[in-house]
């Protein structure tokens, strides 16, 4: 427990607390093991998350870190949670309706017409879906749970303070998105995306790394996604 507290304080010291429009994804030569143990993470953690449509302070802190190499995108979440809600479910179960979880939205070509959503609860249950715009303003989305990211790895680990989640997304799997215009990232590449958390604790809260200014479409506002920039 003491070690976890020390590690989390280090994350806080290294974090970027201003919710800037550009979020760096740091290249790594490190071999990352997706196991829910964040002690091997070297890249800075960003946060804490705020209420997604007001930027108000959340009841419980959430931090996130991004890394990449030539094959994969990696995301790590650290969530303080005094009351974890949820359970182990089958893949693609709609856990976003019932469970505490973290989510990542990514739109590699940034055109706002389709994007990938991945959610993982504290018990390692995940879903991956593709959302396609079906209205002029993107106020309506067609969602497909039939979409599967080949090679997707997600692991959560419950701790004394909450839970940690790691996600690995192979770039090769994103090449298969129809009309996705996917290009493998290089240094300087920019995607659109955001990171979220749903916390169904004592007070249900919907949290984001990058808060939204518009109240029109809830979480699903790719026009207000942050910029993910792949850096050295």
C-alpha positions in Angstrom: 0.0 0.0 0.0 2.8 2.4 0.9 4.6 1.7 -2.4 1.4 2.4 -4.3 1.0 5.7 -2.6 4.6 6.7 -3.3 4.2 5.7 -7.0 0.9 7.7 -7.3 2.5 10.8 -5.7 5.3 10.5 -8.3 2.7 10.4 -11.0 1.1 13.5 -9.6 4.4 15.3 -9.6 5.0 14.4 -13.2 1.5 15.1 -14.4 0.3 18.0 -16.6 -2.7 19.5 -14.8 -3.7 21.9 -17.5 -6.1 20.3 -19.9 -4.4 21.5 -23.1 -5.7 20.9 -26.5 -2.6 18.8 -27.5 -1.9 15.6 -25.7 1.6 14.1 -26.2 2.0 10.4 -26.9 5.6 9.5 -26.1 7.6 7.0 -28.2 9.2 4.3 -26.1 11.9 1.6 -26.6 10.8 0.0 -23.5 9.1 -3.4 -23.6 5.7 -2.9 -22.0 3.8 -5.8 -20.4 0.1 -5.3 -20.3 -0.6 -6.6 -16.8 -2.2 -3.7 -14.9 1.0 -3.0 -12.9 2.0 0.6 -13.6 5.3 0.5 -11.8 7.1 0.0 -15.1 5.6 3.0 -16.8 8.1 5.8 -17.6 6.0 8.3 -19.6 4.3 11.2 -17.7 0.7 10.8 -16.4 -1.8 13.5 -17.4 -4.7 14.7 -15.4 -6.6 14.7 -13.2 -9.8 14.2 -15.2 -12.6 16.6 -14.8 -16.4 16.5 -15.2 -16.7 16.1 -19.0 -19.1 19.0 -19.8 -18.3 21.5 -17.0 -14.5 21.1 -16.3 -15.4 20.9 -12.6 -13.3 18.9 -10.2 -14.1 15.2 -10.0 -14.8 13.4 -6.7 -12.0 10.9 -7.3 -8.8 11.4 -9.3 -8.1 9.8 -12.6 -4.7 9.9 -14.4 -3.7 8.6 -17.9 -0.5 8.0 -19.7 0.2 7.3 -23.4 3.1 5.6 -25.1 3.8 4.1 -28.6 6.3 2.2 -30.6 6.3 1.1 -34.2 3.7 -1.5 -33.7 1.3 -0.4 -30.9 -0.4 2.3 -29.0 -0.3 1.9 -25.2 -2.6 3.6 -22.6 -2.4 3.3 -18.8 -5.1 4.6 -16.4 -4.7 5.1 -12.7 -8.1 5.5 -10.9 -8.8 6.3 -7.3 -12.0 4.6 -6.4 -13.3 4.0 -2.9 -16.4 2.0 -4.1 -15.8 0.0 -7.3 -19.0 -0.9 -9.1 -19.1 -3.7 -11.7 -18.2 -7.4 -12.3 -16.6 -9.7 -14.7 -18.6 -9.9 -17.9 -18.3 -11.4 -21.4 -16.5 -9.4 -24.1 -18.6 -6.6 -25.6 -21.1 -6.5 -22.8 -22.4 -2.9 -22.5 -20.5 -2.3 -19.3 -20.8 1.5 -19.9 -24.4 1.3 -18.6 -23.6 -0.3 -15.3 -19.9 -0.5 -14.4 -17.1 1.8 -13.3 -14.8 1.9 -16.3 -12.2 3.8 -18.4 -12.6 4.6 -22.1 -10.5 5.8 -25.0 -11.8 7.3 -28.1 -9.5 7.6 -31.2 -10.1 9.1 -34.6 -6.8 8.6 -36.5 -7.7 10.6 -39.6 -9.4 13.3 -37.5 -12.3 13.9 -39.9 -15.0 13.2 -37.2 -16.9 10.8 -39.5 -15.9 7.6 -37.7 -13.9 6.7 -34.6 -13.1 3.8 -32.3 -14.2 3.5 -28.7 -12.7 1.1 -26.2 -13.9 0.6 -22.7 -12.5 -1.5 -19.9 -13.9 -2.0 -16.4 -12.0 -2.8 -13.2 -12.5 -6.5 -13.8 -10.8 -6.5 -17.2 -14.0 -6.8 -19.2 -13.7 -4.8 -22.4 -15.7 -3.8 -25.4 -14.5 -2.3 -28.7 -16.9 -0.6 -31.1 -16.8 1.5 -34.2 -19.0 4.6 -34.5 -20.0 6.0 -37.8 -21.7 9.4 -38.3 -25.1 9.2 -39.9 -26.3 12.8 -39.6 -25.1 16.1 -41.0 -23.9 17.5 -37.6 -22.9 14.1 -36.2 -25.7 14.2 -33.7 -26.5 10.6 -34.6 -24.2 7.6 -34.7 -24.4 4.1 -35.9 -22.5 1.9 -33.5 -21.1 -1.6 -34.3 -20.1 -4.0 -31.6 -19.3 -6.5 -34.4 -16.1 -4.4 -34.9 -13.1 -6.2 -33.2 -9.6 -4.9 -32.8 -7.3 -7.9 -33.5 -4.6 -8.2 -30.9 -6.3 -5.8 -28.5 -5.0 -6.4 -24.9 -6.7 -4.9 -21.8 -6.0 -5.7 -18.2 -7.2 -4.1 -15.0 -5.8 -4.6 -11.5 -7.7 -3.7 -8.4 -5.5 -2.0 -5.7 -6.1 -0.8 -2.2 -6.9 2.7 -3.6 -8.9 1.9 -6.7 -7.8 0.2 -9.9 -5.3 0.5 -12.8 -5.9 -0.4 -16.4 -3.5 -1.0 -19.3 -4.5 -1.1 -23.0 -2.5 -2.2 -26.0 -3.9 -1.3 -29.5 -2.0 -2.8 -32.5 -1.8 -0.2 -35.3 -2.3 -3.1 -37.8 -5.8 -3.6 -36.6 -6.8 0.0 -37.3 -5.8 -0.4 -41.0 -9.0 -2.4 -41.5 -11.5 0.3 -40.5 -13.6 1.0 -43.6 -13.1 4.6 -44.8 -10.8 5.2 -41.9 -8.0 6.6 -44.0 -5.6 5.1 -41.5 -1.8 5.8 -41.8 0.7 4.3 -39.4 1.9 7.1 -37.1 5.3 8.7 -37.3 6.9 11.3 -35.1 4.8 14.5 -35.6 1.6 12.6 -36.6 -1.6 13.9 -35.1 -4.8 12.1 -34.3 -8.0 13.3 -32.7 -9.2 11.6 -29.5 -10.0 11.7 -25.8 -9.8 9.7 -22.7 -12.8 9.2 -20.3 -13.9 7.6 -17.1 -17.4 6.7 -15.9 -17.6 6.5 -12.1 -20.8 5.1 -10.7 -19.8 5.7 -7.1 -21.9 7.5 -4.5 -22.4 10.2 -7.2 -22.3 9.1 -10.8 -19.8 11.2 -12.7 -18.8 11.3 -16.3 -15.1 12.4 -16.6 -12.8 13.4 -19.3 -9.2 14.4 -19.8 -10.2 17.1 -22.3 -13.6 18.6 -21.2 -16.2 19.7 -23.8 -17.6 23.2 -24.3 -20.7 22.0 -26.1 -23.5 20.2 -24.3 -25.2 18.9 -27.4 -24.0 15.3 -27.8 -22.6 14.2 -24.5 -19.4 12.1 -24.9 -19.8 11.7 -28.6 -18.3 14.9 -29.9 -15.3 14.2 -32.2 -15.2 17.9 -33.2 -14.2 18.6 -29.7 -11.7 15.8 -29.3 -8.2 16.7 -28.2 -5.2 16.4 -30.5 -3.0 13.4 -29.8 0.5 14.1 -31.1 3.0 11.4 -31.5 6.4 12.6 -30.2 9.9 11.3 -29.6 
